[in-house]
């Protein structure tokens, strides 16, 4: 604590007495070079003969025991912006290639420059009488590898689903059947009406005896048969139309379709009725 106090006082105002006390502290810490430097600074400022004698004696006694270091920086290794840092402190270039006293201990020396790979060296300086040389190598340039950008193909937008699914195609076919059935029913119905008209012309009054009764009854029978077939055709047409509509709307492209879904349409034609059975399974 005393050493730090003397060092702080010396930074505020350098006085010979303070520097001598700082040198004594550094000696007790084993920092010979720092002590020697403090005594030398005291000699440059001392006026008191007694203090001068003390400073001279300590400089003379310490000088043969100092460890020294030489920071070698060849000219060929001096890249632009080179900086040498020792234990976090930048070393002025005027001290490069010069032998200077140094305290003993472990040191980390870093050489760095913008755009170059920094070099780190660790050295140990003896506490007494050491002579160490540290050579700074030429720094290598940082190799910047430009990333290779591979263009990513833009996926094509999904094609719009066609409205003509298989189920809708079947719906159109069944719709065609409905049209044919309605047309057939219309023709048969018209024919039945025509036959009934012909029979009425032969026998206008069914309550009166008619010489053409047999011919009229035959026309009525044919009309009845055609009317029955016309009704069947209309029934088939209606059933087909309903089936076509159901298949069309359930067969849209965006309707959920699974393997397990089954759609069935079975026409039902009987003597007394016409219809259809529609079944959906999931």
Secondary structure, DSSP 8 states (H G I E B T S, - for coil): -HHHHHHHHHHHS--HHHHHHHHHHHHHHT-HHHHHHHHHHHHTT--SHHHHHHHHHHHHHHHTT-EEEEEE--GGG--TT-EEEETTEE--GGGTT-EEEE-SEEEEEEEE-TTB--EEEEEEE-SSS-EEEEE-----B---------------------S--HHHHHHHHHHHHHHHHHHHHHHHHHHHHHHHHHHHHH-S-TTS--TTHHHHHHHHHHHHHHHHHHHHHHHHHHHHHHHHHHHHHHT-TTS---TT-EEEEEEEE-SS-EEEEEEEE-
